[in-house]
Amino acid sequence: MKSAKSGIIPFDVENKMDSIKGIRPLKLLEYFAAGIPVVCARWPELEKMNSPAWLYADETEFVELVKKLTCSDPYNALKELNFAAENDWAKIFKKLLQTTQEL
């Protein structure tokens, strides 16, 4: 992944939304931890994550975003690296424990 210009998560949100609507993609965090930007289909769970992923709604936007990332100068992945660090399993588990204790 280190030599990749971007990662992609091309879920079929038009035809498979019932299958993916609650998914928090681990691949997103893996790409970010590797320091590469992500072009990803737009769906509600991903939007709730408020990640720095580059979201697309259709094929045209997908192609445009991939071209933009692959044809540009080196990418500064600081936002992606920080997002991955803030969403590691230890921190997510700690937030979960705090939430259950508040109930």
Backbone hydrogen bonds, N-H to C=O, Kabsch-Sander energy under -0.5 kcal/mol:
donor,donor_aa,acceptor,acceptor_aa,energy
4,A,1,M,-1.8
7,G,37,P,-2.8
9,I,39,V,-2.3
11,F,9,I,-1.2
13,V,11,F,-1.6
16,K,12,D,-2.4
19,S,16,K,-1.1
20,I,16,K,-1.2
21,K,17,M,-2.1
23,I,20,I,-2.0
28,L,25,P,-0.7
29,L,25,P,-0.9
30,E,26,L,-2.2
31,Y,27,K,-2.7
32,F,28,L,-2.4
33,A,29,L,-2.6
34,A,30,E,-1.4
35,G,32,F,-1.7
36,I,31,Y,-2.0
39,V,7,G,-2.9
40,C,38,V,-0.6
40,C,54,W,-2.4
41,A,9,I,-2.3
42,R,56,Y,-2.1
43,W,41,A,-0.5
46,L,43,W,-0.5
47,E,43,W,-2.1
48,K,44,P,-2.3
49,M,45,E,-1.2
50,N,46,L,-0.7
50,N,47,E,-1.0
51,S,46,L,-0.7
54,W,38,V,-3.5
55,L,53,A,-0.9
56,Y,40,C,-2.2
62,F,58,D,-2.2
63,V,59,E,-2.5
64,E,60,T,-2.3
65,L,61,E,-2.6
66,V,62,F,-2.5
67,K,63,V,-2.5
68,K,64,E,-2.4
69,L,65,L,-2.3
70,T,66,V,-2.6
71,C,67,K,-2.0
77,A,75,Y,-0.9
81,L,77,A,-2.7
82,N,78,L,-2.5
83,F,79,K,-2.3
84,A,80,E,-2.4
85,A,81,L,-2.1
86,E,82,N,-2.3
87,N,83,F,-0.9
87,N,84,A,-0.7
88,D,85,A,-0.9
92,I,88,D,-2.3
93,F,89,W,-2.8
94,K,90,A,-2.0
95,K,91,K,-2.2
96,L,92,I,-2.2
97,L,93,F,-2.5
98,Q,94,K,-2.3
99,T,95,K,-2.4
100,T,96,L,-2.3
101,Q,97,L,-2.1
102,E,98,Q,-1.4
103,L,99,T,-0.7
